[in-house]
Amino acid sequence: MTELLITSILILVKLILVFAAVLGLAAYMVLAERKVLGRMQLRYGPNRVGPFGLMQPMADVIKLLTKEDLVPAKADRIMFLIAPGMASLIALLSFAVVPFSPPITLFGRTIPMVVCDLNIGLLYFLGLSSLAVYSIALGGWASNSKYALLGAIRGLAQLISYELSMGLAVVPVVLTAKSFSLTEIVVSQADWPNMLRHPLAFVIFMISVMAESKRTPFDLPEGENEIVAGYHTEYSGMRFGLFFVGEYINVIILGSMVTVLFLGGWHGPLLPPIVWFSLKVLAVAFCFIWTRGTLPRLRYDQLMHFGWKFLIPVALTNVLITGAVMLAVGP
Amino acid sequence: MNLWRDIKGTLQAYAVTFSYLFRKPTTIQYPEERRTPAPRYRARMVLTRDPDGGERCVACHLCSAACPVDCISMQAAEAPDGRRYAAWFRINFARCIFCGLCAEACPTLAIQMSPEYEICKRDPLSLVYEKEDLLIGDGGKDNDYNFYRHAGIGVVNPRGGNADEYGPVDPGALVP
């Protein structure tokens, strides 16, 4: 009985810590993105609220919370109200399986530094990223607006296409680790990270992850200069904010997935594991921002051609070759 | 191969944006830093004066006729010696579009544009500038020009009969 109680309390504590860390990080990701993008475009970015603009996220939240929460007259009300919550909820849920440090021993107990070490953690993550499609589809459909619907259609097609190459790109990783558990995958990278072992899979995964996060050059669902704001055109106030926060939580979760699957998770010399993990996640997040500052948006047909005619065949070939080599060389 | 060219082109763009991270932004942080406009900068209008301190404006209404948004209005009056001046002169800067047509139309160089660009006000009515607000102490961009010395005042005495008039310009002297 006490065993169960202690385990539950530990899970709760980890949950709150992860929740606070991810939400705080997401808020400051917005600021970091605006600042880094600004510097890349020879501007300063927000620097008025607080020292170096560090209070800008608070100002944004206050602004979003006090704005009017509009629901279009002919919208499907319930769906319209649910969709933004789904966007950030699903993004948050993925963090349950991400191991951010090796298990620590506290008062004679071994505590795994992951909210829930599922033995099918990778499948859970892939499943949740498929569910993320729903928030876009429902948000776009329920708005009863042509721009929102167009954005939702684009989002659906894009996410489904790039999920395939993403799923195929992690197969070599699973072959190496012989497990779907993310902790096992990190442990299997103790010698050298999967990035060096499977460079092609890493590149494919990075590209698919960028498409999955709906950011430039794959931000067609939003496409602000052709379809206003895409699937969240009709949203205002904090409901728009939830979509927005969901996007940045997504950046963090996808960054930690890249870290766990390809960059060796918490492994690294000198610094403590949790610091290495955070540094790697932030480095991937910087790459996302860097890409946004660099590449223009793809056209819709280019996106589809790139996904189906290039990424998926390459990913399939990569799986075949990796499997053959592992079979020949032996475990 | 095309693919190789594409990858190279993409990576070059990344290098460019990364190098821009370490360059100083070109932003001028306005309330703390202000740029000094050039002397010929075309912002708020002023009314200038002769070298000897008289108002240059002869209330000919050419500026208000040229004004595309009709923001200039005035009342003409005549001094005892026959010299024309503006009894009141008003520019509504809430309507002014700073096109500079008034300054171009002015025959006496009285109305000119000045480098003073900070004229935002809360109350639109406080943007209506009267003659006292517009007049400045000197001749602005062309300090030596004096209209009535060249034109003369042909009311009390005939033109050419006033003591302080310049003689006619010798056109031969203007040929280069």
Interface residues (C-beta under 8 A of the other chain):
Chain A: V36 G38 R39 M40 Q41 L42 R43 Y44 W290 T291 G293 T294 L295
Chain B: T10 A13 Y14 V16 T17 F18 Y20 L21 R23 K24 P25 T26 T27 Q29
